[in-house]
Amino acid sequence: MSIMKLLEQAQGGQGLSQLAGQFGLDESKAQELTQMLAPAIGQAAKKRAEEGQLDTVLGAMKGEDKAAFFDDAAAAAAPEAQAEGQNFLETLLGDSAATEGLAATLAEKVGLDQDTVKQFMPSVAAMAQGGLQKQMPDEQIDGMMAAAQPQQSGGGLMGMIGGLLGGNKGGDAEGQSNTLGMLNQMLDADGDGNAMNDVLGKFMR
């Protein structure tokens, strides 16, 4: 399931529109912004995992308290959630300068002021974190991280993610490359060649 599809399921399909309302954003503008940001989150996570930072990606998804951000737009817009979401973005992108650059680019593309985008981005990220956490509780993530260790075959992680996706649960995976393949599917960016790929290349540290 892609990050965008996950966000579209928040609060019975009303999560993004309710989050837009928290910031006084036009719903169509918020949707347009999210349609660019969500793939960027997915692609950034995939790039980190492919660079050998799978533990960093999985670790960023931990925190069972974040599940509330998926269920309540007001909670996702609160300062605590914004701080969590900003940390999530900086973990995936590399630093605050990278998130600033991404915010500036998205603001230009959508036609919004950068300050509004800088507030909305971490709340969307927090809501995405909450959705991921609802699918993968901390205990499951811990198991994934343990299974992904180089000395293990990766079959355990394949089984867990495969079960999550309803996919192949076989243990005949060839180590971490197949593990990354399943994680990539989970963090699918809604199509290869997404325009955000080139944008991310400019900002990721």
ABEGO torsion letter per residue (X at the ends): XBAAAAAAABGGGAAAAAAAAAAGBBAAAAAAAAAAAAAAAAAAAAAAAAAGAAAAAAAAABGAAAAAAAABAAAAABAAAAAAAAAAAAAAAGBAAAAAAAAAAAAAAAGBBAAAAAAAAAAAAAAAAAAAAAABBAAAAAAAAAAABAABAGAAAAAAAAAAAGBBABAABBEAAAAAAAAAAAABAGEBGBAAAAAAAAABX
